[in-house]
């Protein structure tokens, strides 16, 4: 006796068969063929959700690690147009990252402070432009206030440049990383670089 499967779903772990129908489907060379129904037990929605849930929980951590592994290089900082209450600061830098996933890092506001001077008091607030994975040139020119809360921090920054062979400076801010087809992921951008004094 021969059996013909009426329905087969690939990918499940278990299946059950019904009794064959009494109606023959075909008669070839004297053999009688009968229908049988093959059923499969598909993993429950809970299991599917569990896998998706783990994926979306892990994704922000993966993206944050990519940001952590990115390298900020500052090629130079220049100060001009000095006034009693402000200066114009220009920073030439680049951000490089590895990986084949194309992503966009949103523009964001970052603070800049001396890493080895506690407490960490920002001497500058920077408007970081939008960048992309790979290597992005980040050149910033903006007005920097030298009065108010940042006044002493700015004095300390200039003193550290004059008195040390090198200083460590940190750029820090929160932003979003956007990967096509996925929800934007909030990340912390924090890079410490060493500058010659």
N, C-alpha and C positions, 0 to 999 in steps of 0.2 A: 504494500500500500504506500502511496506517495502523498505528501502534504504540500499544499501551496500556502505561503504566508500572505494574508490579506493586508497586514500593516506591520511595518517594522520601524521602530524609532531607534536610531543609533545613539549611543552615549550613556545609557543607563546601566545600572549594575544588575538589575533583576528583571525577569519577565515571567508572565504566566500565559498558559495556553488554554483556550476553550476546547471543548469537544468538537471534533470535525462535524460539519453539517452533513446531512444525509444526501444532499444533492451533489452529484458528481459534477466537476467543473469541466473535465476533458477526459477523453478516452484515447490514449495514444499507445499503439502497439499492445493493446490489451490491458494496459495499466489504468487503474482508476485514480483520478486526482481529486482531492477534497480541499475545501477552504479550511484554514484555521486562522484565528485572530491572535496576533502576538501583542501583548501589552508590556509596557515597560514602566518601571517606577522611577520617575524623574526626581532628582533631589528637590526637597521642599524649598519654598520661597525663603524660609528662614536661613537655610544654608547659603543660598545665592546672596541674600542680603548680607550675611556674615562676611563673605568674601569681599563684596563691594565695600562694606563698611571698613574692613581692615585696609583696603586699598586707599580709600579716601582719608583715613586717619594717618597712614604712612606718608602720603604725598606731601603734606606741608613739611614734614621732617626732611624728606629728600630734597625739596627745593631749598629749605633753609641751609642744608649742608652745602649745596651748590653755591649759595651766596657766601657762606663762610669760607669756602675754598677759593673763591675769586680773589684776585690780587689787585690791590690799589697801588699804583706807582705815581708818586708826585715828582715831576721833573723840575719844577721850580715854582717859587712864590715870590711875587714882586709887589711892593707897596709904593704908590705914587699919589700925587695930588693930596698931600698931607695938609690937614686943617686942624683947627683946635678941637673939633668935635667928631671928625670922621676922616677916613682915608679911603682910597680906592685900592682894593686888593685884587690881584689876578693870580689864579692858580692854574698851572698847566699839568694835567694828569691824565692817566688812562686806567681803565678797569678791564682786566682780562679774566676769562673763565674758560674752562674746557667742557667738553660734552657735545653731543650731537643734537640735543633738544634745543630748538629755537624758542627763546623766551624774551619778553620785554620787561624791563624793570622801570616802573613808573618814576616820574620826577618826584622828588621829595625834599623836605627841609632837613638839613643835617647840622649838628653842632660840631665845633672843633675845639679841642682842649689839649693841654699838656698831660700826657699819660702819667708822668712821674711827679706831678704836682697835685697834692691832695689838699682839700677836696677837689674833685674834678669840676672846675668852673669854666664854662665856655668863653673863649675870647672872640669867637666868630660864629655867626649863623649863616650857613651856605644854602643856596638854592641849587640842588643837584639836578641836572637835566635827565631826561629819559635816556636809558641806555639799552643795549641788547647783548645777548650772550655772544661769546667770542671775544673780540677786543673792541672797546669803544674809547674814543678820545673824549676826555672830559675837561674842557677849558671853561673856567668861570672867571668873570670879571664883575665885581659888584661893590657897592658902597658898604663900608664897615664902620659902625659907630664905635667911637673910642670914649664915650662918656656913659654914665649910669652904671648898670650892673656889670658890664663887660670891661669897664675902664681898668681896674686893677689886673684882671686876667690878661688884658692886652699888654700891659706894662710887664707882667711876669713873662709873657711869651717873648717879647723883645729882649728882655734881660737874659733869658735862657739861651737865645740865639747868640748873644754877644759873649756870654761867659762859658759856653760849652762847645766842645768839638762836634757834638751831635745832640739832638733832642728827639724824643719820641712824642709823636702827636697822633691823636685819635680823631677819626671822623665817624660820627654815629648818627643814625636816624632810622625811622621805620618807613617802610614802603610796601608796595605790592608787586609781585611777579606774575606776569600773565603768560600762560601757555595756551596756544590756540586749542579751543574745544574744551577747556577746563576753566573752572571758577578761579578768579584771581586769588592768590595766596599772600597773606600778610607775612612779611619777613623783617628781621632786624639786620640792618647793614651797619657793621661795626668793624673798622679797619684801623690798625695802628701801624704807622709808618715811621721810619727813622730818617731825619733830615740832618744834613751837615750844618754845623753852626757857623 
